[in-house]
Amino acid sequence: MAITNSTIQGKVGNAIFYRVGRTSRVRSMPAGYLDANTSHQQENRSRLRVATRFYQCLVETVLRDAWKVAVGESGANGFNFFMKVNMMVFRPDGKIGDFSRLQLAVGMMQKVDHLSAMVGDDDSVTLTWENGPNLPSARVDDSLVVVVLYGNRSFTPVFVEINGATRGDGKATFRLERKRGTAAHVYCFFREKEGKAYSTSQYIRI
């Protein structure tokens, strides 16, 4: 900005003359402006709305607790951490882009090794896994939590009854409730018996 004794007002070339009180001033025109409504920004806003809608489905479940525990005493909140981890998994068109990248729980407890699933003709599922060393972050009495997202209702997390299975069991069985041909996205994680710690979810598509 410059100050001039001229009484000129208005635009001259790339300069704008204007008065402040008794003083005439001149400033240059901005070289350009940032468009706050580009297609990329529109997509990001849509993606945020989709991710928020999914998170709202977790509010009354143990999954919300898992995200609260994950942030600990950092001063952050579970919603913001969920968004940091998962927002780019969701698509602007209202769908989940890659179920294998979606994390339903994040934590410091140890995962299990070689998690696998066998599916029977009646859609019964047998999960099996191997336990690593019995470290402080992996106890045999850690509770197994299984959540299923069905392909035709992927924003409705279904908590599966697994009859109190624990990490030490190395095995759990349950039955899927789906129409033939519908994908089932299965997420498994472990919860310390007092709910003070969680493992990061592990994914299997069935």
PLY file of the C-alpha trace (Angstrom):
ply
format ascii 1.0
element vertex 206
property float x
property float y
property float z
element edge 205
property int vertex1
property int vertex2
end_header
0.00 0.00 0.00
1.16 3.55 -0.84
-0.06 7.04 0.15
-0.56 9.82 -2.39
-1.61 13.48 -2.30
-3.72 12.92 -5.43
-7.52 13.06 -5.20
-7.88 10.21 -7.70
-10.33 7.50 -6.68
-11.13 4.21 -8.35
-9.21 1.72 -10.45
-6.33 2.72 -12.70
-4.64 -0.22 -14.38
-3.69 -2.66 -11.65
-3.98 0.00 -8.94
-6.95 1.07 -6.85
-7.11 4.61 -5.45
-9.27 5.22 -2.38
-9.60 7.64 0.54
-9.22 6.98 4.23
-10.33 10.10 6.07
-8.45 12.99 4.47
-5.75 10.79 2.99
-5.78 9.27 -0.49
-4.25 5.82 -0.72
-3.39 3.39 -3.48
-3.01 -0.37 -3.48
-2.45 -2.94 -6.17
-5.09 -5.35 -7.41
-4.71 -8.93 -6.19
-2.99 -11.14 -8.72
-5.72 -13.74 -8.36
-8.00 -15.41 -5.87
-8.50 -18.84 -4.45
-11.69 -20.57 -5.54
-13.16 -22.15 -2.42
-15.48 -24.32 -4.49
-13.26 -26.34 -6.81
-14.29 -29.87 -7.77
-11.56 -31.23 -5.49
-12.84 -29.23 -2.53
-16.41 -30.29 -3.27
-15.31 -33.94 -3.26
-13.52 -33.52 0.05
-16.57 -31.92 1.66
-18.75 -34.76 0.37
-16.26 -37.33 1.63
-16.27 -35.68 5.06
-20.07 -35.87 5.21
-20.01 -39.55 4.27
-17.35 -40.40 6.87
-19.24 -38.43 9.52
-22.44 -40.33 8.75
-20.60 -43.62 9.18
-19.03 -42.53 12.47
-22.46 -41.58 13.79
-23.41 -45.26 13.43
-20.67 -46.08 15.97
-21.73 -43.60 18.65
-23.72 -46.07 20.76
-21.32 -49.00 20.38
-18.06 -50.24 21.85
-16.35 -48.88 18.75
-16.77 -45.34 19.99
-15.08 -46.36 23.24
-12.20 -47.86 21.27
-11.53 -44.53 19.54
-11.76 -42.62 22.81
-9.20 -44.98 24.36
-6.95 -44.63 21.30
-6.48 -40.88 21.78
-5.81 -41.33 25.51
-4.77 -38.13 27.29
-3.64 -36.37 24.12
-6.46 -33.83 24.25
-7.77 -35.00 20.86
-11.15 -36.66 20.51
-12.17 -39.98 19.03
-14.11 -38.47 16.14
-11.14 -36.43 14.89
-8.81 -39.42 15.17
-11.28 -41.63 13.29
-11.37 -39.02 10.53
-7.59 -38.80 10.38
-7.31 -42.56 9.96
-10.33 -43.30 7.79
-11.70 -40.29 5.92
-9.98 -41.08 2.61
-11.47 -44.59 2.67
-14.90 -43.10 1.97
-16.03 -41.94 -1.43
-17.87 -38.69 -2.23
-20.75 -40.74 -3.69
-21.65 -42.08 -0.25
-19.89 -45.45 -0.36
-16.87 -47.12 1.21
-14.09 -47.19 -1.33
-11.86 -49.91 0.12
-13.16 -52.03 2.99
-9.72 -53.52 3.61
-8.32 -50.08 4.52
-11.13 -49.21 6.92
-10.07 -49.42 10.57
-12.91 -49.95 13.04
-10.55 -49.94 16.00
-6.99 -48.75 16.54
-4.93 -49.66 19.57
-1.64 -50.72 21.09
-2.60 -54.28 21.97
-0.96 -56.96 19.87
-2.80 -58.38 16.86
-3.10 -62.13 16.33
-1.15 -64.04 13.69
-2.57 -65.88 10.69
-6.20 -64.90 11.18
-8.36 -66.90 8.76
-11.97 -67.89 8.20
-13.71 -71.03 6.94
-17.32 -70.73 5.78
-19.77 -73.63 5.82
-22.65 -74.29 3.46
-25.03 -72.86 6.06
-23.00 -69.61 6.21
-21.49 -70.56 9.54
-18.03 -69.06 9.99
-15.12 -70.49 11.93
-12.36 -68.01 12.71
-8.97 -69.35 13.69
-5.74 -67.58 14.65
-2.39 -68.08 16.28
-1.22 -66.17 19.32
2.13 -64.49 19.48
4.22 -64.45 22.67
2.20 -63.71 25.81
3.34 -60.11 26.06
1.76 -57.54 28.40
-0.15 -56.17 25.39
-1.59 -59.60 24.54
-3.38 -61.52 27.29
-5.18 -64.83 26.87
-8.35 -63.38 28.44
-8.65 -60.47 25.99
-12.20 -60.52 24.60
-12.75 -61.01 20.88
-15.03 -58.48 19.15
-16.36 -59.26 15.66
-18.15 -56.66 13.54
-19.63 -57.37 10.10
-20.45 -54.85 7.39
-22.68 -56.46 4.79
-22.29 -55.24 1.23
-25.94 -54.23 0.92
-25.99 -52.29 4.23
-22.42 -51.26 4.81
-23.33 -48.33 7.08
-24.99 -50.67 9.58
-22.30 -52.36 11.69
-23.48 -55.74 12.97
-21.93 -56.99 16.20
-21.66 -60.76 16.11
-22.37 -63.00 19.09
-19.26 -65.12 19.58
-20.09 -66.67 22.97
-17.38 -65.04 25.02
-14.46 -66.12 22.83
-11.07 -64.83 23.98
-7.64 -64.46 22.48
-6.47 -67.60 24.21
-9.15 -69.75 22.57
-7.57 -69.42 19.14
-10.99 -70.08 17.60
-14.50 -68.62 17.38
-17.65 -69.53 15.47
-20.68 -67.51 14.36
-23.28 -67.42 11.60
-23.73 -64.78 8.94
-27.16 -63.32 8.23
-27.17 -62.40 4.56
-28.69 -63.15 1.20
-26.74 -65.47 -1.05
-24.05 -63.59 -2.95
-23.88 -60.63 -0.55
-20.35 -59.76 0.52
-19.55 -59.84 4.23
-16.70 -57.62 5.44
-15.52 -58.97 8.78
-13.48 -56.93 11.28
-11.95 -58.58 14.34
-10.17 -57.00 17.26
-9.46 -57.69 20.91
-10.54 -55.75 23.96
-8.88 -55.81 27.37
-11.44 -57.17 29.83
-11.90 -53.79 31.55
-12.10 -51.94 28.24
-8.90 -49.99 28.88
-7.06 -51.15 25.75
-7.81 -52.47 22.26
-5.99 -54.02 19.33
-6.20 -52.63 15.81
-8.93 -54.32 13.77
-8.03 -57.08 11.31
-10.03 -57.56 8.13
-11.36 -60.59 6.26
-13.77 -60.58 3.32
-16.12 -63.53 3.16
0 1
1 2
2 3
3 4
4 5
5 6
6 7
7 8
8 9
9 10
10 11
11 12
12 13
13 14
14 15
15 16
16 17
17 18
18 19
19 20
20 21
21 22
22 23
23 24
24 25
25 26
26 27
27 28
28 29
29 30
30 31
31 32
32 33
33 34
34 35
35 36
36 37
37 38
38 39
39 40
40 41
41 42
42 43
43 44
44 45
45 46
46 47
47 48
48 49
49 50
50 51
51 52
52 53
53 54
54 55
55 56
56 57
57 58
58 59
59 60
60 61
61 62
62 63
63 64
64 65
65 66
66 67
67 68
68 69
69 70
70 71
71 72
72 73
73 74
74 75
75 76
76 77
77 78
78 79
79 80
80 81
81 82
82 83
83 84
84 85
85 86
86 87
87 88
88 89
89 90
90 91
91 92
92 93
93 94
94 95
95 96
96 97
97 98
98 99
99 100
100 101
101 102
102 103
103 104
104 105
105 106
106 107
107 108
108 109
109 110
110 111
111 112
112 113
113 114
114 115
115 116
116 117
117 118
118 119
119 120
120 121
121 122
122 123
123 124
124 125
125 126
126 127
127 128
128 129
129 130
130 131
131 132
132 133
133 134
134 135
135 136
136 137
137 138
138 139
139 140
140 141
141 142
142 143
143 144
144 145
145 146
146 147
147 148
148 149
149 150
150 151
151 152
152 153
153 154
154 155
155 156
156 157
157 158
158 159
159 160
160 161
161 162
162 163
163 164
164 165
165 166
166 167
167 168
168 169
169 170
170 171
171 172
172 173
173 174
174 175
175 176
176 177
177 178
178 179
179 180
180 181
181 182
182 183
183 184
184 185
185 186
186 187
187 188
188 189
189 190
190 191
191 192
192 193
193 194
194 195
195 196
196 197
197 198
198 199
199 200
200 201
201 202
202 203
203 204
204 205
